[in-house]
Amino acid sequence: MMVEEKVAADRREYPYFTEEHELFRATIQRFCRDEIAGHAKDWEEAHAYPRELFKKAADLGLFGIRIAPEWGGSEMDWWASAAAYDALRYTDFPSLNIGLMVQADLTIPLIDKLGRADQKREFLKPAVLGDRIAALGISEPECGSDVAAMRTWAREVGDELAISGQKLWITNGAIADFIVLAARTSKSRHRGISLILFPTDVKGFSVGGRIGKVGHVASDTAHLFFDDCRIPKRYLLGRRNRGFYYLMEHLQGERLATSLLVLSFMDRSLELAIEYGKQRMVFGRHVLDNQVWRHKLAEHRTSVEAARWLVYRALDLVNRGRPAVEEVTMAKLFTSDLAQRVAYDCMQIFGGFGYTTEYPIGRIWRDLRLYTIGAGTSEIMKEILMPPSERRARRRDTPRR
Ligand SMILES: Cc1cc2nc3c(=O)[nH]c(=O)nc-3n(C[C@H](O)[C@H](O)[C@H](O)COP(=O)(O)OP(=O)(O)OC[C@H]3O[C@@H](n4cnc5c(N)ncnc54)[C@H](O)[C@@H]3O)c2cc1C
C-alpha cells in the first residue's frame, strides 16, 4: 500500500465521515490528481492558472457544499468540506487551492447568509455553479489587521453607491467577476462599515500591476482601485453599517477553512517526505534508515495528529452551530505555526532536490509560509485568545481582525 493510500485509509477511521463524505473525497482526489497536479509547475511559470478550473471544480460540487439545492448546492455539512480540503492536497499546488477556497468559503457563505433572494439569484447561484468568480475585498494598503481603519468609501448618491478607494492583496481580484467588498459608509470606526456586492465590469474600477510574491505564485493576488465607481444601492449586502460585525463572525469560517487547508498540506508534506526518504540512498542505505529522520517524522506525525483533533474539535462545534471563536482561533494559530516546522523538515529530507521546482515539496514549504499572515496573523490570533485588560480594550476600541 502506498503511503498516501495508507494515510487516506487511516483518515476513514475518523467517526465523522459518512459514505457520502468518502465518495466526495475520492471524487475531489481524482480531480486533483488527473487534472491539476501535473500542470502546477507550468501554471506557476506562467504566473496564472486556467479560469476554467473554477467551472470544473464547481461541476464536482466544490463551491456548494453547505449551500441549499435551490442555489445550486448539495447542502452537506462542514465534514464534507473537511473531506474536500483533505483531498485538495493532491493538487500539490497551494496556489490553486487558495483561489478555490476564497470562492467556496470566503465569499459564497457570506452571500448565502446575508443575501436577499434577488442577490442570491444574481451572485450566489452563478458563483456556486462556477460561472462567476468571486473575491473578498477587505484589506487595504493602510489596513490589514486593523479592519476598522479602512478608508475605501461608499457614499450614497441618489439610488446609487459611489465607491472610491483601494484594496490590496485581494485573492482572485484581477479575475473576479464580482467582489464582496467592505467599504466605509459612515465615519464611525466599527459601526461605519458595510458589505457590498461589487460587479467588476463597472466604470472606474481598475487592477494594478502584478504583485511579485515569495509564494502562491500562480494565485491571483491583486491591487484594486475604485475611482468613483457607481453601482445600484440594491447591491448592499446585509444591513448598512453592520459590515464589520458580519466580517468578524464570518472570519471564523475563513479561519476554519484555512486550518483545514494547512492540515491537508502538512499531511502531504509528510507523505512526500516518507516516500522520498524510503527510496533515496545515502551512504549505502535509505535516508529513512537513519534514526534521526525516523524520529523527526514520528514527532511531526504526532504533532499533526494533535493538530487534526484541535481542528476537528473546532469544526464539530461550528458544524453544530455552537460558539467556537476560541477553538477556531487556536486551530488557525496552531496549524499555521506547526506547518512551518513540518514543511521545513520535510523539504530538508529531499536535500538539493527539495530546493528545486521539480519537486512539489519546495513549493508547499514556500506557500505554507503565508498562513501565519493571511486570514489574520498569528499575533492577532493571540490577541483574540488573550485580549488586553477590559479597561485597555475599551480605550483601544477593539475588536480587530
Ligand atoms: C497572498 C495573500 C493573499 C491575501 N488575500 C486576501 C484577500 O483575498 N482579501 C483580503 O481582504 N485580504 C487578503 N490578504 C491580506 C491579509 O489578510 C493581510 O495581509 C493580513 O490580515 C495582515 O495585514 P497587513 O498585511 O496589513 O499587516 P499589518 O496589519 O500591517 O501587520 C503588520 C505586523 O504587525 C503585527 N501586528 C498587528 N497588530 C498587532 C498587535 N496588536 N500586536 C502585535 N503585533 C501586531 C501583525 O501580526 C504583522 O506581523 C492577503 C494577503 C496575502 C499576503
The ligand as a MOL file (V3000), in Angstrom:
LIG
                    3D

  0  0  0     0  0            999 V3000
M  V30 BEGIN CTAB
M  V30 COUNTS 53 58 0 0 0
M  V30 BEGIN ATOM
M  V30 1 C -1.1040 36.1730 -0.6060 0
M  V30 2 C -2.0830 36.9700 0.1960 0
M  V30 3 C -3.4410 36.8370 -0.0720 0
M  V30 4 C -4.3660 37.6300 0.6210 0
M  V30 5 N -5.7100 37.5540 0.2940 0
M  V30 6 C -6.5660 38.4660 0.8110 0
M  V30 7 C -7.9150 38.5340 0.3410 0
M  V30 8 O -8.3500 37.7550 -0.5170 0
M  V30 9 N -8.7160 39.5050 0.8540 0
M  V30 10 C -8.2890 40.3830 1.7900 0
M  V30 11 O -9.0740 41.2290 2.2100 0
M  V30 12 N -7.0110 40.3250 2.2960 0
M  V30 13 C -6.1520 39.3950 1.8080 0
M  V30 14 N -4.8490 39.3380 2.2810 0
M  V30 15 C -4.4070 40.2900 3.2990 0
M  V30 16 C -4.1400 39.6570 4.6600 0
M  V30 17 O -5.3550 39.3100 5.2880 0
M  V30 18 C -3.3360 40.6840 5.4640 0
M  V30 19 O -2.0340 40.7350 4.8880 0
M  V30 20 C -3.2520 40.3340 6.9320 0
M  V30 21 O -4.5100 40.4760 7.5500 0
M  V30 22 C -2.2390 41.2420 7.6830 0
M  V30 23 O -2.4630 42.5750 7.3910 0
M  V30 24 P -1.2310 43.5240 6.9160 0
M  V30 25 O -0.5240 42.8330 5.8240 0
M  V30 26 O -1.7700 44.8770 6.6480 0
M  V30 27 O -0.2780 43.5720 8.1700 0
M  V30 28 P -0.4050 44.6190 9.4050 0
M  V30 29 O -1.8000 44.6280 9.9210 0
M  V30 30 O 0.1970 45.9160 8.9750 0
M  V30 31 O 0.5450 43.9370 10.4670 0
M  V30 32 C 1.9850 44.0350 10.3780 0
M  V30 33 C 2.5650 43.1910 11.5210 0
M  V30 34 O 2.1310 43.7390 12.7810 0
M  V30 35 C 1.5860 42.6970 13.5660 0
M  V30 36 N 0.5530 43.2170 14.4580 0
M  V30 37 C -0.5940 43.8610 14.1260 0
M  V30 38 N -1.3000 44.1710 15.2400 0
M  V30 39 C -0.5890 43.6890 16.2770 0
M  V30 40 C -0.7750 43.6790 17.7010 0
M  V30 41 N -1.8650 44.2120 18.2520 0
M  V30 42 N 0.1720 43.1050 18.4740 0
M  V30 43 C 1.2880 42.5610 17.9240 0
M  V30 44 N 1.5180 42.5340 16.5970 0
M  V30 45 C 0.6050 43.0870 15.7990 0
M  V30 46 C 0.9890 41.7250 12.5590 0
M  V30 47 O 0.7950 40.4530 13.1480 0
M  V30 48 C 2.0800 41.7360 11.4910 0
M  V30 49 O 3.1240 40.8850 11.8870 0
M  V30 50 C -3.9260 38.5170 1.6340 0
M  V30 51 C -2.5500 38.6060 1.9210 0
M  V30 52 C -1.6380 37.8690 1.2100 0
M  V30 53 C -0.1680 38.0480 1.5110 0
M  V30 END ATOM
M  V30 BEGIN BOND
M  V30 1 1 1 2
M  V30 2 1 2 3
M  V30 3 2 2 52
M  V30 4 2 3 4
M  V30 5 1 4 5
M  V30 6 1 4 50
M  V30 7 2 5 6
M  V30 8 1 6 7
M  V30 9 1 6 13
M  V30 10 2 7 8
M  V30 11 1 7 9
M  V30 12 1 9 10
M  V30 13 2 10 11
M  V30 14 1 10 12
M  V30 15 2 12 13
M  V30 16 1 13 14
M  V30 17 1 14 15
M  V30 18 1 14 50
M  V30 19 1 15 16
M  V30 20 1 16 17
M  V30 21 1 16 18
M  V30 22 1 18 19
M  V30 23 1 18 20
M  V30 24 1 20 21
M  V30 25 1 20 22
M  V30 26 1 22 23
M  V30 27 1 23 24
M  V30 28 2 24 25
M  V30 29 1 24 26
M  V30 30 1 24 27
M  V30 31 1 27 28
M  V30 32 2 28 29
M  V30 33 1 28 30
M  V30 34 1 28 31
M  V30 35 1 31 32
M  V30 36 1 32 33
M  V30 37 1 33 34
M  V30 38 1 33 48
M  V30 39 1 34 35
M  V30 40 1 35 36
M  V30 41 1 35 46
M  V30 42 1 36 37
M  V30 43 1 36 45
M  V30 44 2 37 38
M  V30 45 1 38 39
M  V30 46 1 39 40
M  V30 47 2 39 45
M  V30 48 1 40 41
M  V30 49 2 40 42
M  V30 50 1 42 43
M  V30 51 2 43 44
M  V30 52 1 44 45
M  V30 53 1 46 47
M  V30 54 1 46 48
M  V30 55 1 48 49
M  V30 56 2 50 51
M  V30 57 1 51 52
M  V30 58 1 52 53
M  V30 END BOND
M  V30 END CTAB
M  END
